[in-house]
């Protein structure tokens, strides 16, 4: 029999995570479509429906285990289909950046909604603490997803941005680093578990501080 507290805690994580990941992947697909590549659109991936983006481990298993992070199936992008005026590197940079930018926009929307509720309906958060938890989780998850994906480590979105902007003379060193991308990515994931050192700690703490500041400012 499923414990009610366990179910509520998992839903508090799953609902904002699925929404955040779905919008992230939709943003990739939409940016590619705007640049002329309709590959993801033809495959039904230009949607915010979580079912179109589910990854068995990143979208289901880890969240159900209580891990406050996850990923979805990558959206397919074919740079050969970009408009003639867009180079493949520039197009890949734009489509890659669209995902993290969408997460930052959603985090901002979540903060604004929270602030408005505090300002005009503060009792709603007191009477429905789960709503407050959902909003907080929604904002923090989007900040984590945006920050993590913009790390300049292949195959994360940030590596596509660096690949398009890096000077020619630095490209050999960058390409050497890209070969070590999987190792660097594993280090970023495992170091917090082993040594408690996380690159994502400061943006999360800054977000929590901002939320607390808004509560004090608008809640009186």
Secondary structure, 3 states (H helix, E strand, C coil): CCCHHHHHHHHHHHHHHHHHHHHHHHHHHHHHHHCCCCHHHHCCCCCCCHHHCCCHHHHHHHHHCCCCCCCCCCCCCCHHHCCCCCCHHHHHHHHHHHHHHHHHHHHHHHHHHHHHHHHHCHHHHHHCHHHHHHHHHHHHHHHHHHHHHCCCCCCCHHHHHHHHHCCHHHHHHHHHHHHCHHHHHHHHHHHHHHHCCCCCHHHHHHHHHHHHHHHHHHHC
